[in-house]
Amino acid sequence: MSSGKSNRPRVGQEHVVDIANLAYGGKGVARLGETEASRGMAVFVPRTAAGDRARVRIDRVRRRHIEATVVEIESPGAGRVAPTCPHYAEGCGGCSWQHLDYATQLAAKEQVVTDSLHRIGEFSEVPVAPIVAADEPWFYRNKMEFSFNAHDGLGLHVGGDWRRIVPITDCRLESELSMRIVGFTRDFAARQQLSSWDPESNEGFLREVAIRHGRGSGETMVGLITERGAFAAAPDFAAGIAALDDSIVSVVRGIRGSFAEGSPIEAIDTLHGRDTIVESVGGLRFNIGLQTFFQTSTTQAERMLAIVREQVKAGFARGGENLPSRILDVFCGVGFFTLGLADLAKEAIGVEIVEPSIAAARVNAQTNGIENSAFYAGDARRTLPVVLEKHGAPGVAVIDPPRSGAGGKVMRRLARSGPARIVYVSCNPTTLARDLKELEPYGYRLTEVRPIDLFPQTYHVETIVAMDRVAAPTATR
């Protein structure tokens, strides 16, 4: 069913394919016909649903797969719905699964977790519990970053193209207030004739607007991220933003260290109010700054903490500890798990490479009156040996790495310290499976897998996994 003269797949050809399932990354998966030329190659198609029959156009032919885009949905799958956001059809990359009903999204995420642990982790049995759904799959985000672009304006990146922007006026993931903030900022930049970043010349004063909400506290922060240089209009900007809503208690300017895309913020100026806001989760108060990592959904973060607490308590029980000794929290950020678990043990220790996060974690410990915590700044690969030598082996270890995973060196170091249970909190099923595989030679077995949906309308899924030490180690590394 090809429009080309040859059976060999080529860029620009159109084919009708049946979408079988969804892969991690959000794309639908189909296969071309089993011809000698195509050999049934996998075809990855964004914005499709399982059960769709779609006419697609080939964009790239790789060695083992084909990338294509939808020309027309000839017959929709059962889980397909009409997207509600007006910007979805413009290619906005803020959420890629609006065309799927929520039950279909949840089922696909469960399946992706199961498939990754089977295929990459090579676990024969994967005890996946039902995914923890979000009560409200819309307007749930407590943080969004909107980007400036000299050609397109202020908005969110086009999916898969960081050089292009969709000018956003209506976002269904963030609050209504965030849209008023974006609108004011867009108008202010035009009135003041402030230059925006140009992806072609890599120049321009305005870079991003970051909006953070403390859902538990009702506080809001607005961060305007710029290049170096004088900003004479800063007081007027701050006053205008603060006047939008009484919840805005912090307006800051983040200054980029260079013109390069994604370069770090080298300085922060407080333009109005404080340089942090407060978020409340699980009865604890956390100070959140412009650069602070914190879970994107406050409601789901509270549920996640409750699940991890139960898994940690079960881990101590397995280890036979009547009076739990210590919890080790690796990639601890601002101390979310360290402090949320501190009452379960004599000692809670956090390790994190980002020094401002460790500084915030120590402040958070003081704010919450938690005296049995200790925090260490440094790369876990080099810092863990120092921490373990000083404090001793943990009864339970918790690990919450970035999307790239923890890596073999960290996983092996943790396993050699011998905790009865390792609780791994993951935002990437593929790196989760890779890292867990490192634990098996040390006698650890997969006990529980619990997906939780922190990111409705996207393919992202959080997973909480318990690995228990049930056998003597066979590894010598």
C-alpha positions in Angstrom: 0.0 0.0 0.0 2.8 2.3 -0.9 2.8 5.4 -3.1 6.3 4.7 -4.3 7.4 2.5 -7.3 9.8 0.4 -5.2 9.0 -1.8 -2.2 12.1 -0.5 -0.4 11.1 2.1 2.2 12.2 5.6 1.2 11.8 9.1 2.7 8.6 10.7 1.4 6.7 7.4 0.8 3.3 7.0 2.2 2.0 3.8 3.8 -1.1 2.7 5.6 -0.1 1.0 8.9 -1.9 -0.4 11.9 -0.7 0.9 15.3 -0.1 -2.1 17.6 1.0 -0.4 20.8 2.7 2.6 22.3 6.5 2.7 23.1 8.3 4.7 25.8 8.7 8.1 24.3 5.0 8.3 23.4 5.1 7.1 19.8 2.9 4.5 18.3 4.5 1.3 16.9 3.5 -0.4 13.7 5.2 -2.6 11.1 5.5 -2.5 7.4 4.5 -5.6 5.4 6.9 -8.5 5.5 8.5 -7.9 2.1 12.0 -8.8 1.1 12.8 -5.0 1.0 11.1 -3.9 4.2 11.6 -7.0 6.3 8.7 -5.9 8.5 10.5 -2.9 9.9 9.2 -1.2 12.9 7.6 2.2 12.2 7.4 4.8 15.0 4.7 7.4 14.6 4.0 10.2 17.1 0.5 11.2 18.1 -1.1 7.9 17.3 -3.1 5.4 19.4 -3.1 1.7 19.7 -5.7 0.4 17.2 -5.3 3.4 14.8 -5.2 2.6 11.1 -3.2 5.6 9.8 -1.7 6.8 6.5 1.8 7.9 7.4 4.7 9.6 5.6 8.2 8.3 6.1 10.6 11.0 7.5 13.7 8.9 8.2 14.8 5.4 7.4 17.1 4.0 10.1 19.0 0.8 10.0 16.4 -1.1 12.2 13.4 1.2 12.2 11.5 3.9 10.4 10.3 7.3 11.7 7.1 8.6 10.2 4.4 11.3 10.7 0.6 11.0 10.4 -1.0 12.1 7.1 -4.5 10.9 8.0 -6.1 8.7 10.6 -8.2 6.4 8.4 -9.9 4.7 11.4 -9.3 5.6 15.1 -8.3 3.2 17.9 -10.7 2.7 20.8 -8.6 5.0 23.1 -8.5 8.0 20.8 -10.2 11.2 21.8 -10.3 14.8 20.5 -7.6 16.9 22.2 -9.1 19.8 24.2 -6.2 22.2 24.0 -6.2 24.7 21.1 -2.4 24.5 20.8 -2.2 20.7 20.4 -2.7 20.8 16.7 0.1 23.4 16.4 2.6 20.8 17.6 3.1 22.1 21.2 5.4 19.8 23.1 4.0 20.5 26.5 1.9 17.3 26.4 1.9 14.7 23.7 -0.9 12.3 24.8 -4.0 14.6 24.7 -5.3 12.4 21.9 -5.6 9.5 24.3 -8.3 9.1 27.0 -7.0 8.9 30.5 -7.7 5.2 31.0 -5.7 4.4 27.9 -2.8 6.6 29.0 -2.7 4.7 32.3 -2.8 1.3 30.7 0.0 2.2 28.3 2.2 3.5 31.1 1.8 0.2 33.1 2.7 -1.7 30.0 5.8 0.3 29.2 7.1 -0.3 32.8 6.4 -4.0 32.5 8.0 -4.3 29.0 11.1 -2.3 30.1 11.7 -4.6 33.1 11.2 -7.7 30.9 13.2 -6.6 27.9 16.0 -4.5 29.3 16.2 -5.7 32.9 15.6 -9.4 31.8 13.4 -10.0 34.8 11.3 -13.1 34.2 8.6 -12.1 36.7 7.6 -8.4 37.1 5.1 -7.9 40.0 3.6 -4.7 38.7 0.8 -3.3 40.9 -1.9 -1.1 39.4 -0.8 2.4 38.5 -1.7 5.2 40.9 -3.8 7.5 38.8 -4.0 11.3 39.3 -7.3 12.5 40.7 -7.2 15.5 38.3 -5.3 14.9 35.0 -5.5 18.5 34.0 -4.1 21.7 35.6 -1.9 19.7 37.9 1.6 21.1 37.3 3.2 23.2 40.0 6.0 24.4 37.7 6.3 25.3 34.0 9.0 27.1 32.0 8.0 29.1 28.9 10.6 30.1 26.4 11.2 33.3 24.4 12.0 33.1 20.7 12.7 36.1 18.5 10.7 34.6 15.6 7.8 33.0 17.4 7.3 34.8 20.7 6.8 33.4 24.2 5.5 29.9 24.7 6.4 26.2 24.7 8.7 24.4 22.4 7.4 22.5 19.4 7.6 18.8 20.1 11.1 17.6 19.0 12.2 21.0 17.8 13.9 23.2 20.4 14.4 26.0 17.9 10.7 26.7 17.4 8.0 28.0 19.8 4.3 27.7 20.0 3.0 31.0 21.4 0.8 29.8 24.3 -2.3 31.6 25.4 -4.2 28.6 26.9 -2.3 25.8 28.8 -4.3 22.9 30.3 -1.5 21.7 32.5 -0.8 24.9 34.5 -3.0 27.3 36.4 -5.1 30.0 34.9 -2.8 32.5 36.8 0.2 31.2 34.8 -1.5 32.3 31.5 -2.0 35.8 32.9 1.6 35.9 33.9 2.7 34.8 30.4 0.4 37.3 28.8 1.7 40.2 30.9 5.3 39.2 30.3 4.7 39.0 26.5 3.1 42.5 26.5 5.7 44.0 28.8 8.6 42.7 26.6 7.0 44.2 23.5 6.4 47.6 25.2 9.9 47.8 26.5 11.4 46.5 23.2 13.4 43.8 25.0 15.1 41.4 22.6 14.3 37.7 22.8 16.7 34.8 22.2 17.3 34.1 18.5 18.1 30.4 17.7 20.0 31.4 14.6 22.4 34.0 16.1 22.2 32.6 19.6 21.7 36.1 20.9 18.9 37.9 22.7 18.2 39.2 26.2 15.1 37.4 27.3 15.3 33.6 27.6 12.6 32.0 29.8 9.8 32.7 32.3 9.6 30.1 35.1 6.4 29.9 37.2 6.3 27.9 40.4 3.2 27.3 42.6 3.3 26.0 46.2 0.1 24.1 45.9 0.1 23.3 49.6 0.9 26.8 50.7 -0.8 28.9 48.0 2.4 30.8 47.2 3.7 31.6 43.7 7.1 32.5 42.3 7.8 34.1 38.9 11.4 33.9 37.5 12.4 35.9 34.5 15.6 34.4 33.0 17.8 36.7 31.0 21.3 37.1 29.7 23.8 39.3 31.4 23.4 43.0 31.2 21.5 46.0 32.6 17.7 45.5 33.1 16.5 49.0 33.8 12.8 47.9 33.6 13.2 45.3 36.3 11.3 47.2 39.0 8.4 47.9 36.7 8.3 44.2 35.6 8.3 43.1 39.2 5.6 45.5 40.3 3.4 44.5 37.3 3.8 40.8 38.0 3.1 41.2 41.8 -0.1 43.1 41.0 -1.5 40.2 39.1 -2.4 38.1 42.2 -1.9 38.2 45.9 -0.3 34.7 45.8 2.8 36.0 44.0 5.2 36.4 46.9 8.4 36.0 44.9 9.6 37.7 41.6 13.3 36.9 40.7 15.6 37.4 37.8 17.9 34.5 36.9 21.0 35.5 34.9 22.5 33.2 32.4 26.2 32.6 32.4 26.5 32.5 28.6 24.5 32.7 25.4 24.5 29.0 24.9 21.2 27.2 25.0 20.7 25.5 28.3 23.6 27.2 30.0 23.4 27.4 33.8 22.1 30.3 35.8 25.0 32.1 37.4 23.2 34.6 39.6 19.7 35.3 41.0 18.4 38.8 41.8 15.3 39.1 44.0 13.0 41.8 42.4 10.0 41.4 44.7 9.4 39.6 48.0 11.5 36.5 48.8 13.8 34.4 46.8 11.9 31.2 47.7 8.4 30.0 48.1 7.1 27.2 50.5 5.6 23.9 49.4 3.9 21.6 51.9 3.8 17.9 51.4 3.2 15.2 54.0 3.1 17.6 56.9 6.5 19.0 56.0 7.4 22.4 54.6 10.0 22.7 51.8 11.7 25.9 50.6 11.6 26.0 46.8 13.9 28.3 44.8 14.2 29.1 41.1 16.6 26.2 40.5 15.3 23.8 43.0 14.1 20.4 41.8 10.8 19.3 43.2 8.2 16.9 42.0 5.9 18.4 39.4 2.6 17.3 40.9 2.2 18.1 44.6 -0.8 15.8 45.1 1.0 12.8 43.5 4.2 13.6 45.3 2.4 13.2 48.6 1.1 9.8 47.5 4.5 8.9 46.3 6.0 9.7 49.7 3.4 7.6 51.4 4.2 4.6 49.2 7.9 5.0 49.8 7.3 5.2 53.6 5.5 1.9 53.5 8.2 0.2 51.5 10.9 1.5 53.8 9.1 0.2 56.9 8.6 -3.1 55.2 12.3 -3.1 54.4 13.3 -2.6 58.0 11.0 -5.4 59.0 12.7 -7.7 56.5 16.1 -6.8 57.9 14.9 -7.8 61.4 15.5 -4.3 62.9 13.3 -3.7 65.9 14.8 -0.2 66.2 15.7 0.9 62.7 19.2 2.2 62.2 19.6 4.5 59.3 18.1 5.4 55.9 20.4 6.4 53.1 18.8 8.7 50.4 20.9 9.0 47.2 20.1 11.9 44.8 18.2 13.5 47.7 17.6 16.9 46.1 16.2 19.3 48.8 15.7 16.4 51.2 12.1 15.3 50.1 12.5 11.7 51.0 15.3 12.1 53.6 13.1 14.4 55.7 9.9 12.5 54.9 11.4 9.3 56.2 13.5 10.6 59.1 11.0 9.7 61.8 11.4 6.0 60.8 15.0 5.6 61.8 17.7 6.8 64.2 19.5 8.6 61.3 18.5 9.8 57.8 21.4 10.7 55.4 21.0 12.4 52.1 23.6 12.7 49.2 23.2 15.1 46.3 25.6 16.5 43.7 23.8 19.9 43.4 25.2 22.1 46.3 22.3 24.6 46.4 20.0 21.7 46.9 22.0 20.4 49.8 22.0 23.9 51.3 18.2 24.0 50.9 17.9 20.5 52.4 19.7 21.6 55.5 17.4 24.7 55.8 14.4 22.4 55.3 15.6 20.2 58.1 15.8 23.2 60.5 12.5 24.5 59.3 10.8 21.2 60.2 12.7 20.6 63.4 14.3 17.4 62.2 17.6 16.9 64.0 18.5 13.3 63.0 19.4 14.1 59.4 22.7 14.7 57.7 23.4 15.9 54.1 26.4 15.6 51.9 27.1 17.4 48.6 29.0 15.6 45.9 28.9 13.1 43.1 27.4 9.9 44.5 30.1 7.8 42.8 32.8 9.4 44.9 30.8 10.6 47.9 29.1 7.3 48.8 32.3 5.6 50.1 33.0 8.5 52.4 29.4 8.6 53.7 29.3 4.8 54.3 32.7 4.8 56.1 31.5 7.6 58.4 28.0 6.4 59.2 28.0 2.7 58.5 25.8 0.6 56.3 22.1 1.6 55.9 19.2 -0.6 56.9 17.3 0.6 53.8 18.6 2.7 50.9 16.3 5.0 48.8 17.5 6.2 45.4 15.8 8.8 43.2 18.1 9.5 40.3 17.6 11.8 37.3 16.2 10.6 34.0 19.6 9.3 33.0 19.6 6.9 35.9 22.1 6.2 38.7 24.7 4.2 36.7 26.4 0.9 37.5 29.0 2.3 39.8 26.5 3.8 42.2 24.2 0.7 42.1 27.1 -1.7 42.8 28.3 0.5 45.6 24.9 0.5 47.2 24.5 -3.2 46.8 27.9 -3.9 48.5 26.8 -1.9 51.5 24.1 -4.6 52.0 20.8 -2.9 52.9 17.9 -5.3 53.4 15.9 -3.4 50.8 16.7 -0.8 48.1 13.8 1.4 47.1 14.3 2.9 43.7 12.1 5.9 42.5 12.4 6.3 38.8 11.2 8.7 36.2 12.5 6.6 33.3 11.6 2.9 32.9 14.5 2.2 30.6 17.3 3.4 32.9 15.4 1.9 35.8 15.6 -1.5 34.2 19.2 -1.1 33.4 20.1 0.0 36.9 18.1 -2.8 38.7 19.8 -5.4 36.6 23.1 -4.4 38.4 21.7 -5.5 41.7 20.9 -9.2 40.9 24.5 -10.5 41.3 24.5 -9.1 44.8 21.5 -11.2 45.9 18.7 -8.7 45.3 15.4 -9.7 43.8 12.5 -7.7 42.5 9.8 -7.6 45.1 7.3 -4.8 44.2 6.8 -2.5 41.2 4.4 0.4 41.7 3.9 2.9 38.8 2.4 6.3 39.7 1.2 8.9 37.2 2.9 12.3 37.9 2.6 13.4 34.3 -0.9 13.0 32.8 -1.2 13.9 29.1 2.4 12.8 28.6 4.2 9.5 28.1 6.3 10.0 31.3 5.7 7.7 34.2 7.1 7.5 37.7 7.8 4.0 39.2 8.6 3.0 42.7 10.4 -0.4 43.0 11.5 -2.5 46.0 14.5 -4.8 45.6 15.1 -7.1 48.6 18.3 -9.0 49.5 17.3 -12.6 49.5 20.5 -14.5 48.6 24.2 -14.4 49.1 26.0 -12.2 46.6 27.8 -13.9 43.7 29.5 -10.7 42.4 33.0 -9.8 43.3 33.1 -6.3 41.7 
